[in-house]
Structure formats: structure tokens, C-alpha cells
């Protein structure tokens, strides 16, 4: 018969050699890793958060951005690092959608898990049912945030002062950046701002006007005529021929020569745009261009490769064609040109080309086709990787341009609405619709991040990226009171619903505690909760409504006072604000995405019970050594117990012996 002890020892040895962490060990590992990350970034939270000095082997720099810190954190144990990456990935959606909120989400998830553990000690519940109720409550809160009285919309015909406030809050009180973002919105009414590092030593911006499209300019250096290494063609001196197929020497050399002669006769430069030019044609044209240069002539022909591998890129070409008032030169038009050339050269042997009878290809001559199909460019700036078309909507096809822009905007809004229902914004249709709409708007702000060193530039860029995304999110979806005050108010309003189940009410109560702790964490970075101070009141309406102006508040009292009186709070100036004139505001999407991320992290913690990893290495020698140590420890404990028993009995016997001896002495 098998010895039960040996079976258990063998099972333990086998379990130790598996690449599996399960049960309570896994839960504790996930919780402690998440708690450690939250404890690290809580110090960066809010306007009075501290910076973290980051050494990434390339350079050392300070950062107050929670996502930057989380992105640099790693654990030497590969198992811990893998689990941490799962937690961190859930926060990626917040960063990518609204710029900030990562720190709050991680802190909130840990606070909520502690609430759940306390709740679990006093209540029995099935995790599946609990998670279902949690999702129902989440959806109710989100719906009330997006459609309730707390939501304010950006006035897109106003001065964008609200956008400036959001930029100020999300950039931790950067006045210069807030002014720049507000000016960009005022000048472009376009929330899509491009951020780039610059060679200068300060933060600056410019407004790019025109339709920007990607291209590869062949022999670009030949055409450069500006200080910034671009080529500018002005005053309507350029024509453009848009081909939607690859160009080869055998099929297109004569047509390109004709286009060159046609443009030359009009004293214009011809831009040949196509997806690809074969090497023979490229060399042929390169030789012609070099010949013009040797004769001290500016080349009048420029070859430009435009990507057309994706459906959206075909839409870009169609839009470009509309803006220059041209027609795309497809393979049918190429056949039509050659048929007309043949008929001109051989009037007695004309080709009865059916294609020429179709309305699309019904031209009298190649020159007639060029007149109708070539696009006209008033002004264009061309680099080696992109070009910007300008002054197009005021001359050519203005009505068609407005119609196309309206269509692109409708497609963008539809795709955005669809993407907002998803937990990720990495949606191909949404990104394509957004990119097309942005291009057609024709105005975009570019923020140039300069600094005294690369270190300073990267620190500033973190803040700029957050502010730009936060403002764009508010422009698209609206804003609410900052410091989680709107969310706390919504949660408390939902708690009054008599139709709630007991579990739903308990979840709302726990969420209330979670968001209170998140807000308190922001305030605690300036004052501990024990510190009471006088808070000023801003706004005549607020002062008239509030009678207890002489009260001193600690952090918890400030939060409760704001929620119960529908006030905002500015931690920097230490003032209460009226709802009509809030100074601290957030994009509503920030609070929504924080709530989603909290549930995402909780789902990972609550619904998983084991972790299987190829990174877990089994050391048999170490396991055996541990087993031997354990047996030695057991032997020591057993020996110690036996010794204690013997000593105890000896002491007992000695006591008896002493009593007997004492009896004989007395009766001797």
C-alpha cells in the first residue's frame, strides 16, 4: 500500500516543477504587483504631485506623467514583469484616447479591490454574478455622465476658453502651452494637433494651411528653392497629372514627353503623380532633367510617387483630384491618347476605337484630353515625403469641395460614434475617417517642442501630448467638473434609485468610496487630511448661495462640500467655483475611461485564478535543497518537542521527589 505522506511529497515536488502559478498565490501576486505600481504613481497625481527621476540608460530625466512612469517600470522577475504588463496594457486605452487618467485608474482599481475584499469577508457572492452587476452599474454611470446635467459641451463658435482650462489642468498649470492650444483652436477650429520635436529652444507653434498628402518626390534636391529644404510653386505655375496605375517606359514614355511639351508651351511645371515609376522611365526622365540643369534651366517636370495600396489612399487621390479640378488618368485615358495619336498620324487609317465613343473618353485630341484632365495648382509646397496644396477651395470647385467636406465629416462622426462604443480606439475605419476629414479641413496646428536639451524636450513633449489629447476629447465629447466630483455626484444620485438590487447598491457604495479616495489622493499631495484651512469662494452667485463662508475645511470636508453644493474646487488657488464658471474641468471621456479601466483591471484580478508562463524556470537542485531544509526543520521541531516533554516530566518527577523527601524529613 502506498504511503500517503510519500504521495503528498511527490505531488508537491511535481507542482513545484510546473510552470504554473495558481490559486491564492496567483491572486496575491497580481494584487501586490498592482498595488506596488499604484503606490509608485500616486505621488505624481495632481498639480502638487512630485516628479520621478527616470534613468532609461540613454539619458536621465524627471517626469510627472503617470503613464511615462508606468511605461518605464519593470520587474527583474520575468513572471512579475509579465503580470505587470497585462495590468499596464489595460491603461493604454486611456492614454491613447484622452491623454491622462492612467494614474487614477490604477489607484482606483486597487482601492476598489480592497473594498471588494472587505465586502467579501462579510458577504457571500459568486464572482460571475458580481462582475455582471458591476458592468450594469458601470453602464448606468457612464450613461448618466454622457447624457446628464453634469455634461457641458464646448462652444465651437466661441473663444475656446474652456479648451484653455482643460489644457491648463492636463498640463499641470503650463500657461504657455495652454495659450498656444487655445490660439490653435481659435485659428483652425480643428482639434487634431500635430506635435513634433524642434531644433529651437522654446515651445512654439504654426498653422499649416492646405491639403497635406504623402508622396515621395524623385530627385527632390534638384527642385529645392527654400531655406527649409522644400520646393515651392506659386502663382498657378504648376499642372498635375494624376495616374492611378504604375507607369512604365514602354507604355508611358511618349505620353510623358507630350505632357512635358504641353506644360512647356504654357510655361508651367508639370507634376506627374503615380504609385510607381519603373527604373527605365525614371532613368530616362532623370537624364532629361539633368540636361535642363546643365543648360541652367529649371526642370519643368517633376515625378511624384503617391501611395495607392490601401482603399483610403484611393479616396485621398480622389479628393486631391477634386481640389485641383482635374480628372484621374486611368488606363482607359492612356488607351484613348494612343488611339487619338494614331488617328492624327494616320488620317487614312483611323482606328475605330469604341472607347473614344464613351462619354468619359470622348475627346477630340490628346491636347483636348490634357485640357480637361490636368489639374491646376495655385500654390504647393513639396518636401521629399509630403506635399501641401494651398489656395484651392477659393477658385476651383468650391461647391464640390464643401459637399465633399460635409460628406467626410458625416463619415467621421458616424465612425467616431461607433468607436466610442468600443473599449479601444484602435479602429481602422475611425482612424481613416478622421484622417480624411482632417486633411480636407485644410487647417491644422503644429506644436513645435523645443528646449535646451533633448532631456528637456522629451519632458515637455509628455505634457504637450497629454494636453492635446485631453482637449481633443473634450472638443468631441464635452467636459465635466474635475477632481472626480461629477462622477461622485452621479454615483450618489444613482444610489437613490429604488429599483436597484442589493448587490448593485453595494457596488455603487464601493465605487463612491473609490472615487473619494482618488480625489483625496490628489488633495493629499498638497495637504494631509488633518490640515484644516480657509477656502475662498469665487463668483457672486456662489457667495450668495453659501452661508457658511467662515468654515475651515480639511480634504474630506472640501470634497463633501463640493458634491453637496454643486461646486468645483481649484486646489492651486484654493477656491470653490460655481458650475457656471468652473476653473478645473476634465473631458468627460477621462472619467468614463478611468471607470472602464478600473473594471478591466478588476476583471483581470477577479476572474483569473492561475498564470501559465514559459518564463517560470524549475530548479530541481533548489527544490531538493528546500525539501531537505524543510525535513531538517521538521526534525528540529520534533526533537525540540520531545525534549520539552522530557524536561516537563523531569520537572514533574522532581517536584514529587522533593515532596516525598520533605515528608520523610519531617517524620524522622
C-alpha positions as CSV (number, residue, x, y, z in Angstrom):
1,X,0.0,0.0,0.0
2,X,1.3,3.5,-0.9
3,X,2.3,5.8,1.9
4,X,0.0,8.9,1.9
5,X,2.9,11.1,3.1
6,X,5.1,10.0,0.2
7,X,2.2,10.7,-2.3
8,X,1.8,14.2,-0.9
9,X,5.5,14.9,-1.0
10,X,5.7,13.6,-4.6
11,X,2.7,15.8,-5.7
12,X,4.3,18.9,-4.0
13,X,7.5,18.2,-5.9
14,X,5.7,17.9,-9.2
15,X,3.7,21.0,-8.6
16,X,6.8,22.9,-7.8
17,X,8.4,21.9,-11.1
18,X,5.4,23.1,-13.2
19,X,5.4,26.5,-14.9
20,X,2.1,27.4,-13.3
21,X,1.1,29.8,-10.5
22,X,-2.4,29.2,-9.3
23,X,-4.9,29.7,-6.5
24,X,-4.3,32.2,-3.8
25,X,-0.7,32.6,-4.7
26,X,-1.6,34.0,-8.1
27,X,-4.3,36.3,-6.7
28,X,-1.8,37.7,-4.1
29,X,0.8,38.2,-6.7
30,X,-1.4,40.1,-9.1
31,X,-2.8,42.3,-6.2
32,X,0.6,43.1,-4.8
33,X,2.1,44.0,-8.2
34,X,-0.8,46.3,-9.0
35,X,-0.6,47.8,-5.5
36,X,3.1,48.4,-5.9
37,X,2.6,50.2,-9.2
38,X,-0.2,52.3,-7.8
39,X,1.9,53.2,-4.7
40,X,4.6,54.4,-7.1
41,X,2.5,56.7,-9.3
42,X,0.2,58.1,-6.6
43,X,3.0,60.5,-5.8
44,X,2.7,62.1,-9.3
45,X,-1.1,62.7,-9.0
46,X,-2.5,66.2,-9.4
47,X,-0.9,69.7,-9.6
48,X,1.1,69.2,-6.5
49,X,2.4,65.7,-7.4
50,X,6.1,65.0,-7.3
51,X,8.3,64.3,-10.3
52,X,10.0,60.9,-10.7
53,X,13.6,60.8,-11.9
54,X,13.8,58.3,-14.7
55,X,17.0,56.7,-15.9
56,X,16.4,54.8,-19.2
57,X,20.1,54.2,-20.0
58,X,20.1,56.8,-22.8
59,X,19.6,59.8,-20.5
60,X,18.1,60.7,-17.1
61,X,15.1,63.0,-16.9
62,X,12.3,63.9,-14.5
63,X,8.7,63.2,-15.3
64,X,5.4,63.8,-13.6
65,X,3.4,61.9,-16.1
66,X,1.9,58.7,-14.7
67,X,1.9,56.8,-18.0
68,X,5.6,57.6,-18.6
69,X,6.5,56.2,-15.2
70,X,4.4,53.1,-15.6
71,X,5.9,52.5,-19.0
72,X,9.4,52.6,-17.5
73,X,8.7,50.4,-14.5
74,X,9.7,46.7,-14.8
75,X,10.5,43.8,-12.5
76,X,13.6,41.6,-12.6
77,X,11.4,38.5,-12.1
78,X,10.0,37.7,-15.6
79,X,6.8,36.4,-14.1
80,X,6.1,39.6,-12.2
81,X,7.0,41.6,-15.2
82,X,4.6,39.7,-17.5
83,X,1.7,40.1,-15.0
84,X,2.5,43.8,-14.7
85,X,2.5,44.2,-18.5
86,X,-1.1,42.8,-18.5
87,X,-2.2,45.4,-15.9
88,X,-0.4,48.2,-17.7
89,X,-1.9,47.3,-21.1
90,X,-5.4,48.0,-19.8
91,X,-4.3,51.6,-19.1
92,X,-3.1,52.0,-22.7
93,X,-6.6,52.8,-23.9
94,X,-6.9,55.8,-21.5
95,X,-3.6,57.2,-22.7
96,X,-4.4,56.8,-26.3
97,X,-7.9,58.2,-26.1
98,X,-7.8,61.0,-23.5
99,X,-4.2,61.6,-22.6
100,X,-4.5,61.3,-18.9
101,X,-6.2,59.2,-16.2
102,X,-3.8,56.3,-16.1
103,X,-2.6,57.0,-12.6
104,X,-6.1,57.4,-11.3
105,X,-7.3,54.2,-12.9
106,X,-4.6,52.1,-11.3
107,X,-5.1,53.8,-7.9
108,X,-8.9,53.3,-8.3
109,X,-8.5,49.7,-9.2
110,X,-6.5,48.9,-6.0
111,X,-8.9,50.9,-3.9
112,X,-11.8,49.0,-5.4
113,X,-10.2,45.7,-4.9
114,X,-9.6,46.5,-1.2
115,X,-13.3,47.4,-1.0
116,X,-14.3,44.1,-2.6
117,X,-12.0,42.1,-0.3
118,X,-13.7,43.7,2.8
119,X,-17.1,43.1,1.2
120,X,-16.3,39.5,0.5
121,X,-15.4,38.9,4.2
122,X,-18.9,39.8,5.2
123,X,-20.9,38.6,2.2
124,X,-21.1,35.5,0.1
125,X,-21.3,36.1,-3.7
126,X,-20.5,34.4,-7.0
127,X,-17.8,36.3,-8.9
128,X,-19.7,35.9,-12.2
129,X,-22.8,37.5,-10.8
130,X,-20.8,40.2,-9.1
131,X,-19.0,41.1,-12.4
132,X,-22.3,41.2,-14.3
133,X,-23.8,43.6,-11.7
134,X,-20.6,45.6,-11.9
135,X,-20.9,46.1,-15.6
136,X,-24.6,47.1,-15.3
137,X,-23.6,49.7,-12.7
138,X,-20.7,50.9,-14.9
139,X,-23.1,51.4,-17.9
140,X,-25.5,53.4,-15.7
141,X,-22.8,55.7,-14.5
142,X,-21.4,56.2,-18.0
143,X,-24.8,56.9,-19.5
144,X,-25.6,59.5,-16.8
145,X,-22.2,61.2,-17.3
146,X,-22.6,61.4,-21.1
147,X,-26.3,62.5,-21.0
148,X,-26.9,64.2,-17.7
149,X,-26.8,67.7,-16.2
150,X,-23.1,67.4,-15.4
151,X,-22.1,67.4,-19.0
152,X,-21.0,70.7,-20.7
153,X,-20.3,71.0,-24.5
154,X,-17.5,73.1,-26.0
155,X,-18.8,76.2,-27.8
156,X,-17.3,75.6,-31.2
157,X,-18.1,79.2,-32.3
158,X,-16.7,80.7,-29.1
159,X,-13.3,81.8,-27.9
160,X,-12.3,78.3,-26.6
161,X,-11.7,79.5,-23.1
162,X,-12.9,76.1,-21.9
163,X,-10.3,74.4,-24.1
164,X,-7.6,76.6,-22.4
165,X,-8.8,75.4,-19.0
166,X,-8.6,71.8,-19.9
167,X,-5.1,72.3,-21.4
168,X,-4.1,74.1,-18.2
169,X,-5.3,71.3,-15.9
170,X,-4.0,68.4,-18.0
171,X,-0.5,70.1,-18.4
172,X,-0.2,70.8,-14.7
173,X,-0.6,74.6,-15.0
174,X,1.5,75.3,-18.1
175,X,0.4,78.8,-19.1
176,X,2.4,79.0,-22.3
177,X,1.1,75.7,-23.7
178,X,-2.5,76.5,-22.7
179,X,-2.3,79.8,-24.6
180,X,-0.9,78.0,-27.7
181,X,-3.6,75.3,-27.7
182,X,-6.3,78.0,-27.4
183,X,-4.9,80.0,-30.2
184,X,-4.7,76.9,-32.5
185,X,-8.4,76.1,-31.8
186,X,-9.3,79.8,-32.5
187,X,-7.4,79.8,-35.8
188,X,-8.3,76.4,-37.1
189,X,-11.3,75.0,-35.2
190,X,-9.5,71.7,-35.6
191,X,-8.8,69.6,-32.5
192,X,-6.3,67.4,-34.4
193,X,-2.9,69.0,-33.5
194,X,0.4,67.6,-34.6
195,X,3.2,67.6,-32.0
196,X,6.8,67.4,-33.1
197,X,10.3,67.9,-31.6
198,X,12.0,71.1,-32.8
199,X,15.6,72.4,-33.1
200,X,14.6,75.6,-31.3
201,X,14.9,76.2,-27.5
202,X,11.3,77.1,-26.8
203,X,7.7,75.9,-27.2
204,X,6.2,77.3,-30.4
205,X,3.5,76.6,-33.0
206,X,2.5,77.2,-36.5
207,X,-0.7,76.8,-38.5
208,X,-0.4,74.6,-41.6
209,X,-2.9,75.7,-44.2
210,X,-3.7,73.5,-47.1
211,X,-4.3,69.9,-48.1
212,X,-1.4,67.7,-47.0
213,X,-0.8,64.4,-48.7
214,X,2.0,61.8,-48.5
215,X,4.3,61.4,-51.5
216,X,7.8,60.5,-52.5
217,X,9.5,63.2,-54.7
218,X,12.1,61.8,-57.1
219,X,15.2,63.9,-57.5
220,X,13.9,66.1,-54.8
221,X,17.2,68.0,-54.2
222,X,17.0,69.4,-57.7
223,X,13.9,71.4,-57.0
224,X,14.6,72.8,-53.5
225,X,14.2,76.5,-53.5
226,X,13.5,77.4,-49.9
227,X,15.5,77.6,-46.6
228,X,13.6,74.7,-45.1
229,X,14.6,72.3,-48.0
230,X,11.3,72.3,-49.7
231,X,10.1,73.2,-53.2
232,X,7.5,76.0,-53.6
233,X,5.5,76.5,-56.8
234,X,3.3,79.7,-56.7
235,X,1.0,81.8,-58.8
236,X,-0.6,78.9,-60.7
237,X,2.7,77.9,-62.3
238,X,2.1,74.1,-61.9
239,X,-0.1,71.4,-63.5
240,X,-0.6,68.0,-62.1
241,X,-1.3,64.7,-63.9
242,X,-2.7,62.0,-61.6
243,X,-2.2,58.4,-62.7
244,X,-3.9,55.7,-60.7
245,X,-1.6,52.9,-62.1
246,X,2.1,52.2,-62.4
247,X,4.0,54.0,-65.1
248,X,6.5,52.1,-67.4
249,X,8.8,53.3,-70.1
250,X,7.2,51.1,-72.8
251,X,3.6,52.3,-72.2
252,X,4.0,55.9,-71.0
253,X,7.2,57.4,-72.3
254,X,5.5,59.1,-75.3
255,X,2.7,60.4,-73.1
256,X,5.0,61.9,-70.5
257,X,7.0,63.6,-73.3
258,X,3.8,65.0,-74.6
259,X,2.8,66.2,-71.2
260,X,6.2,67.9,-70.8
261,X,5.9,69.7,-74.1
262,X,2.3,70.7,-73.3
263,X,3.3,72.2,-70.0
264,X,6.4,73.9,-71.5
265,X,4.2,75.6,-74.1
266,X,2.1,77.1,-71.3
267,X,5.3,78.0,-69.3
268,X,4.2,75.7,-66.4
269,X,5.8,72.9,-64.4
270,X,4.1,69.5,-64.9
271,X,3.9,67.2,-61.8
272,X,3.5,63.5,-62.8
273,X,2.0,61.7,-59.9
274,X,1.6,57.9,-59.9
275,X,2.0,54.9,-57.5
276,X,5.2,53.7,-59.2
277,X,7.7,54.5,-62.0
278,X,9.8,51.8,-63.4
279,X,13.6,52.2,-63.4
280,X,13.9,52.7,-67.2
281,X,11.4,55.5,-67.1
282,X,13.0,57.1,-64.0
283,X,16.5,57.0,-65.6
284,X,15.0,58.4,-68.8
285,X,13.4,61.3,-67.0
286,X,16.5,61.8,-64.8
287,X,18.6,62.2,-67.9
288,X,16.3,64.8,-69.3
289,X,16.2,66.7,-66.0
290,X,20.0,66.7,-65.7
291,X,20.2,68.1,-69.3
292,X,18.0,71.0,-68.3
293,X,20.1,71.7,-65.3
294,X,23.3,71.7,-67.3
295,X,21.7,74.3,-69.6
296,X,20.9,76.4,-66.5
297,X,17.2,75.8,-66.9
298,X,14.8,75.0,-64.1
299,X,13.3,71.5,-64.8
300,X,9.7,71.8,-65.9
301,X,8.8,68.2,-65.0
302,X,8.6,66.6,-61.5
303,X,7.9,63.0,-60.7
304,X,6.0,62.2,-57.5
305,X,5.1,58.8,-56.1
306,X,1.7,58.7,-54.3
307,X,0.9,55.5,-52.3
308,X,-2.2,53.7,-53.5
309,X,-2.1,50.3,-51.9
310,X,-5.0,51.0,-49.5
311,X,-8.6,51.9,-50.1
312,X,-8.3,55.0,-48.1
313,X,-5.4,56.1,-50.3
314,X,-7.6,55.9,-53.4
315,X,-10.0,58.2,-51.5
316,X,-7.1,60.6,-50.9
317,X,-6.3,60.7,-54.6
318,X,-9.9,61.3,-55.5
319,X,-10.0,64.2,-53.0
320,X,-6.8,65.6,-54.4
321,X,-8.2,65.3,-58.0
322,X,-11.3,67.2,-56.9
323,X,-9.2,70.0,-55.3
324,X,-7.1,70.6,-58.5
325,X,-10.2,70.4,-60.7
326,X,-8.8,67.5,-62.8
327,X,-9.5,64.0,-63.9
328,X,-7.6,60.9,-63.0
329,X,-5.6,59.5,-65.9
330,X,-6.6,55.8,-65.8
331,X,-5.7,53.1,-68.2
332,X,-8.7,53.9,-70.4
333,X,-7.5,57.5,-71.0
334,X,-4.0,56.2,-71.8
335,X,-5.5,54.0,-74.5
336,X,-7.6,56.9,-75.7
337,X,-4.5,59.1,-76.1
338,X,-2.7,56.5,-78.2
339,X,-5.7,55.9,-80.3
340,X,-6.0,59.7,-81.0
341,X,-2.3,59.9,-81.7
342,X,-2.6,57.1,-84.2
343,X,-5.6,58.7,-85.9
344,X,-3.7,62.0,-86.1
345,X,-0.6,60.4,-87.7
346,X,-2.7,58.1,-90.0
347,X,-5.8,60.0,-91.0
348,X,-6.5,57.5,-93.8
349,X,-6.2,54.5,-91.4
350,X,-8.1,55.7,-88.4
351,X,-8.8,53.3,-85.5
352,X,-12.4,52.9,-84.8
353,X,-11.8,52.8,-81.0
354,X,-15.1,52.1,-79.2
355,X,-13.5,53.6,-76.1
356,X,-13.5,57.0,-77.8
357,X,-17.2,57.0,-78.1
358,X,-17.8,56.6,-74.4
359,X,-18.6,60.0,-72.7
360,X,-15.8,59.6,-70.2
361,X,-13.2,59.3,-73.0
362,X,-14.8,61.4,-75.7
363,X,-12.0,63.9,-76.5
364,X,-11.1,65.4,-79.9
365,X,-7.3,65.2,-79.4
366,X,-4.6,64.4,-76.8
367,X,-4.3,68.2,-76.2
368,X,-8.1,68.3,-75.6
369,X,-7.8,65.5,-73.1
370,X,-4.9,67.3,-71.3
371,X,-7.0,70.5,-71.2
372,X,-9.8,68.6,-69.4
373,X,-7.8,66.2,-67.3
374,X,-4.8,68.1,-66.0
375,X,-5.2,69.6,-62.6
376,X,-4.3,73.3,-61.9
377,X,-2.3,74.2,-58.8
378,X,-2.2,77.7,-57.5
379,X,0.3,77.0,-54.7
380,X,2.1,73.9,-53.5
381,X,4.9,73.2,-51.1
382,X,6.7,69.9,-51.8
383,X,9.1,68.1,-49.5
384,X,10.7,64.7,-50.1
385,X,8.0,62.9,-48.1
386,X,4.9,65.0,-48.3
387,X,3.3,68.0,-50.2
388,X,0.8,70.7,-49.1
389,X,-1.6,72.0,-51.6
390,X,-2.9,75.5,-50.9
391,X,-5.3,78.1,-52.3
392,X,-7.6,75.5,-53.8
393,X,-11.1,76.0,-52.3
394,X,-11.5,79.6,-53.3
395,X,-11.0,79.1,-57.0
396,X,-11.8,75.5,-58.2
397,X,-14.9,73.5,-57.4
398,X,-15.8,75.4,-54.2
399,X,-19.3,73.9,-54.1
400,X,-17.9,70.4,-54.7
401,X,-15.3,70.9,-52.0
402,X,-17.9,71.9,-49.4
403,X,-20.0,68.9,-50.4
404,X,-17.0,66.5,-50.1
405,X,-16.0,68.1,-46.8
406,X,-19.6,67.7,-45.4
407,X,-19.6,64.0,-46.5
408,X,-16.2,63.4,-44.9
409,X,-17.5,65.0,-41.7
410,X,-20.6,62.8,-41.6
411,X,-18.5,59.7,-42.1
412,X,-16.1,60.8,-39.4
413,X,-18.9,61.4,-36.9
414,X,-20.5,58.0,-37.7
415,X,-17.2,56.2,-37.3
416,X,-16.5,58.1,-34.0
417,X,-19.8,57.2,-32.6
418,X,-19.2,53.6,-33.4
419,X,-15.7,53.7,-32.0
420,X,-16.9,55.3,-28.7
421,X,-18.9,52.2,-28.0
422,X,-15.8,50.1,-28.2
423,X,-13.2,49.7,-25.4
424,X,-10.4,50.7,-27.8
425,X,-10.0,53.5,-30.3
426,X,-7.6,51.5,-32.5
427,X,-10.4,51.2,-35.0
428,X,-9.3,51.2,-38.7
429,X,-12.5,52.8,-40.0
430,X,-12.5,55.5,-37.4
431,X,-8.8,56.4,-37.9
432,X,-9.2,56.5,-41.7
433,X,-12.4,58.7,-41.5
434,X,-10.7,61.0,-39.0
435,X,-7.6,61.3,-41.2
436,X,-9.5,62.1,-44.3
437,X,-11.7,64.7,-42.6
438,X,-8.6,66.4,-41.0
439,X,-6.9,66.6,-44.4
440,X,-10.0,68.2,-46.1
441,X,-10.4,70.8,-43.3
442,X,-7.3,72.4,-44.7
443,X,-6.0,73.9,-41.4
444,X,-4.1,72.2,-38.7
445,X,-2.0,73.4,-35.8
446,X,1.6,72.1,-35.3
447,X,3.2,72.4,-31.9
448,X,7.0,72.5,-32.0
449,X,8.6,71.3,-28.8
450,X,11.9,72.9,-28.3
451,X,14.3,73.0,-25.3
452,X,17.8,73.5,-24.1
453,X,18.5,69.7,-24.3
454,X,16.9,66.5,-25.6
455,X,16.1,65.7,-22.0
456,X,14.1,68.9,-21.6
457,X,12.3,68.4,-24.9
458,X,11.1,64.9,-24.0
459,X,9.8,66.0,-20.6
460,X,7.9,68.9,-22.2
461,X,6.5,66.6,-25.0
462,X,5.0,64.2,-22.5
463,X,2.9,67.1,-21.1
464,X,2.0,68.5,-24.5
465,X,0.8,65.1,-25.8
466,X,-1.5,64.7,-22.7
467,X,-2.9,68.2,-23.1
468,X,-3.6,67.9,-26.8
469,X,-5.4,64.6,-26.4
470,X,-7.4,65.8,-23.4
471,X,-8.5,68.9,-25.3
472,X,-9.5,66.9,-28.4
473,X,-11.5,64.5,-26.3
474,X,-13.4,67.4,-24.6
475,X,-13.9,69.1,-28.0
476,X,-15.5,65.9,-29.3
477,X,-17.5,64.7,-26.3
478,X,-17.8,67.6,-23.8
479,X,-16.4,68.2,-20.3
480,X,-17.4,67.9,-16.6
481,X,-16.2,69.0,-13.2
482,X,-12.7,67.9,-12.4
483,X,-11.4,66.0,-9.4
484,X,-14.0,63.2,-10.0
485,X,-16.6,65.5,-8.4
486,X,-19.1,64.9,-11.2
487,X,-18.7,61.1,-11.1
488,X,-19.2,61.1,-7.3
489,X,-22.4,63.2,-7.7
490,X,-23.7,60.8,-10.4
491,X,-22.9,57.8,-8.2
492,X,-24.8,59.2,-5.3
493,X,-27.8,60.1,-7.5
494,X,-27.9,56.5,-8.7
495,X,-27.8,55.2,-5.2
496,X,-31.2,56.9,-4.6
497,X,-32.8,54.6,-7.3
498,X,-35.4,52.4,-5.5
499,X,-35.2,49.7,-8.3
500,X,-31.5,48.8,-7.5
501,X,-30.7,45.3,-6.3
502,X,-28.8,44.9,-3.1
503,X,-25.7,44.0,-5.0
504,X,-25.9,47.0,-7.3
505,X,-26.4,49.4,-4.3
506,X,-23.3,47.8,-2.6
507,X,-21.3,48.3,-5.8
508,X,-22.3,51.9,-6.1
509,X,-21.4,52.5,-2.5
510,X,-18.0,50.9,-3.0
511,X,-17.4,53.0,-6.1
512,X,-18.3,56.1,-4.2
513,X,-15.6,55.2,-1.7
514,X,-13.1,54.5,-4.5
515,X,-13.6,57.9,-6.3
516,X,-13.5,59.7,-2.9
517,X,-10.1,58.1,-2.2
518,X,-8.8,59.0,-5.7
519,X,-9.8,62.7,-5.2
520,X,-8.4,62.6,-1.7
521,X,-5.1,61.3,-3.1
522,X,-4.8,64.5,-5.3
523,X,-5.5,66.8,-2.4
524,X,-3.2,64.9,-0.1
525,X,-0.2,65.6,-2.3
526,X,-0.6,69.3,-1.1
527,X,-2.1,68.9,2.4
528,X,-2.6,65.9,4.7
529,X,-6.2,65.3,5.7
530,X,-5.5,66.6,9.2
531,X,-4.8,70.1,7.9
532,X,-7.8,72.5,8.0
533,X,-7.7,75.7,6.0
534,X,-9.9,78.5,4.9
535,X,-11.2,78.1,1.3
536,X,-12.1,81.2,-0.7
537,X,-15.2,81.5,-2.8
538,X,-15.2,82.8,-6.4
539,X,-18.3,84.2,-8.0
540,X,-21.1,86.4,-6.7
541,X,-23.7,83.6,-7.2
542,X,-21.7,81.2,-5.2
543,X,-21.2,83.6,-2.3
544,X,-24.9,84.5,-2.3
545,X,-25.9,80.8,-2.2
546,X,-23.4,79.7,0.5
547,X,-23.9,80.9,4.1
548,X,-21.0,79.0,5.8
549,X,-18.2,81.1,4.4
550,X,-16.2,81.1,7.7
551,X,-15.7,77.4,7.8
552,X,-12.3,75.7,7.8
553,X,-12.1,72.6,5.8
554,X,-9.9,69.5,5.6
555,X,-9.6,67.4,2.4
556,X,-12.6,65.2,3.1
557,X,-14.8,68.1,4.0
558,X,-13.9,70.0,0.9
559,X,-15.0,67.0,-1.3
560,X,-18.3,66.7,0.6
561,X,-18.9,70.4,0.4
562,X,-18.4,70.5,-3.3
563,X,-20.6,67.5,-4.1
564,X,-23.5,68.6,-1.9
565,X,-23.4,72.2,-3.1
566,X,-22.7,71.6,-6.8
567,X,-19.3,73.3,-6.7
568,X,-15.9,72.9,-8.3
569,X,-12.7,73.2,-6.4
570,X,-9.3,74.7,-7.5
571,X,-6.5,73.2,-5.5
572,X,-3.9,75.7,-6.8
573,X,-5.9,78.8,-5.8
574,X,-7.9,77.1,-3.0
575,X,-11.2,78.4,-4.2
576,X,-14.7,77.0,-4.6
577,X,-16.1,77.6,-8.1
578,X,-19.7,77.9,-9.3
579,X,-20.9,75.5,-12.0
580,X,-21.2,78.4,-14.5
581,X,-17.6,79.4,-14.1
582,X,-15.6,76.3,-13.3
583,X,-11.8,76.5,-13.5
584,X,-10.9,72.8,-13.0
585,X,-12.6,70.7,-15.7
586,X,-11.9,67.3,-17.3
587,X,-13.0,65.8,-20.6
588,X,-16.0,63.6,-19.7
589,X,-14.2,60.8,-21.6
590,X,-11.4,60.9,-18.9
591,X,-13.8,59.8,-16.1
592,X,-15.5,57.3,-18.5
593,X,-12.3,55.7,-19.5
594,X,-11.0,55.6,-15.9
595,X,-14.1,53.7,-14.9
596,X,-13.7,51.3,-17.8
597,X,-10.0,50.7,-16.9
598,X,-10.8,50.1,-13.3
599,X,-13.2,47.4,-14.3
600,X,-10.7,46.0,-16.8
601,X,-8.0,45.6,-14.1
602,X,-10.5,44.2,-11.7
603,X,-11.6,41.6,-14.2
604,X,-8.0,40.5,-14.6
605,X,-7.7,40.2,-10.8
606,X,-11.0,38.6,-10.0
607,X,-11.8,36.3,-12.9
608,X,-8.3,34.8,-13.3
609,X,-7.1,32.1,-11.0
610,X,-3.8,30.9,-12.5
611,X,-0.9,32.0,-14.6
612,X,0.9,29.8,-17.0
613,X,4.3,31.0,-18.2
614,X,7.2,29.7,-20.1
615,X,9.4,32.1,-18.2
616,X,8.9,30.1,-15.0
617,X,12.1,28.1,-14.6
618,X,12.2,25.0,-12.3
619,X,15.5,24.4,-10.4
620,X,15.4,20.8,-9.2
621,X,18.5,21.2,-7.1
622,X,17.0,24.2,-5.3
623,X,13.7,22.2,-4.8
624,X,15.6,19.3,-3.3
625,X,17.6,21.6,-1.1
626,X,14.4,23.3,0.1
627,X,12.9,19.8,0.8
628,X,15.9,18.8,2.8
629,X,15.8,22.0,4.7
630,X,12.1,21.5,5.4
631,X,12.7,18.0,6.7
632,X,15.6,19.2,8.9
633,X,13.4,21.9,10.2
634,X,10.6,19.3,11.0
635,X,13.2,17.1,12.7
636,X,14.4,20.1,14.8
637,X,10.8,20.9,15.8
638,X,10.1,17.3,16.6
639,X,13.3,16.9,18.7
640,X,12.6,20.2,20.4
641,X,9.1,19.0,21.3
642,X,10.4,15.7,22.6
643,X,13.0,17.5,24.7
644,X,10.3,19.8,26.1
645,X,8.2,16.8,27.1
646,X,11.1,15.0,28.8
647,X,12.1,18.2,30.7
648,X,8.5,18.8,31.7
649,X,8.2,15.2,33.0
650,X,11.5,15.5,34.8
651,X,10.3,18.7,36.4
652,X,7.1,16.9,37.5
653,X,9.0,14.0,38.9
654,X,11.5,16.3,40.7
655,X,8.6,18.0,42.3
656,X,7.2,14.7,43.5
657,X,10.6,13.6,44.8
658,X,11.0,16.9,46.7
659,X,7.6,16.4,48.3
660,X,8.5,12.8,49.4
661,X,11.9,13.9,50.7
662,X,10.3,16.7,52.7
663,X,7.7,14.2,54.2
664,X,10.5,11.8,55.5
665,X,12.5,14.7,57.0
666,X,9.5,15.8,59.0
667,X,8.7,12.3,60.3
668,X,12.1,11.2,61.1
